[in-house]
Amino acid sequence: MTYDDLCKKVEALWHDSYKSKSWEIIWDLVKLHKPFDLPWEIKDLKGCEGCGHMYPCKTIEVIEKELL
């Protein structure tokens, strides 16, 4: 799942839940752990702004796993 797809899915679930606090926190986590291009010119590798690990990081992997 791409980052944009994940954002759209979590945002939709947040709105569908009448903006519950728990979905808002998950949405904030997804926005925090946004991928960024690494300074090296290596295709298909991204870093995570939230934790500095490779994207998808463990946080994003857990969120994606629970949404499937």
C-alpha positions in Angstrom: 0.0 0.0 0.0 1.4 3.4 -0.9 1.7 6.2 1.7 -1.1 8.2 -0.1 -3.4 5.2 -0.1 -2.8 4.6 3.6 -3.5 8.3 4.4 -6.7 8.2 2.4 -7.9 5.0 4.1 -7.1 6.1 7.6 -8.6 9.5 7.0 -11.8 7.9 5.7 -12.0 5.6 8.7 -11.5 8.6 11.0 -14.4 10.5 9.4 -16.6 7.3 9.4 -15.9 6.9 13.1 -17.3 10.4 13.7 -13.8 11.7 14.3 -13.0 9.4 17.3 -9.8 10.2 19.2 -8.3 6.8 18.6 -8.6 7.1 14.8 -7.2 10.6 15.0 -4.1 9.4 16.8 -3.6 6.7 14.2 -4.0 9.3 11.4 -1.5 11.5 13.2 1.0 8.6 13.4 0.6 7.9 9.7 1.2 11.6 8.9 4.2 11.7 11.2 5.8 8.6 9.6 5.9 10.1 6.1 8.4 8.7 3.6 11.2 10.9 2.2 13.8 10.4 -0.5 17.2 9.4 0.8 20.2 11.6 -0.2 21.7 8.8 -2.2 20.4 8.1 -5.6 19.0 4.6 -4.9 15.6 4.0 -6.4 12.8 2.4 -4.4 14.4 3.2 -1.0 12.8 5.7 1.3 13.4 6.9 4.8 10.8 7.6 7.5 10.6 11.2 8.7 9.0 10.1 12.0 11.7 7.7 13.3 14.6 7.8 10.7 14.4 4.1 9.8 13.7 2.8 6.3 10.2 3.2 5.1 7.9 1.4 5.7 9.0 1.4 9.3 7.6 -0.9 12.0 4.9 1.6 12.9 3.6 1.8 9.4 3.8 -2.0 9.0 1.7 -2.5 12.1 -0.9 0.0 11.0 -1.1 -1.6 7.5 -1.3 -5.1 9.0 -4.2 -4.1 11.2 -6.1 -2.4 8.4 -6.0 -5.5 6.1 
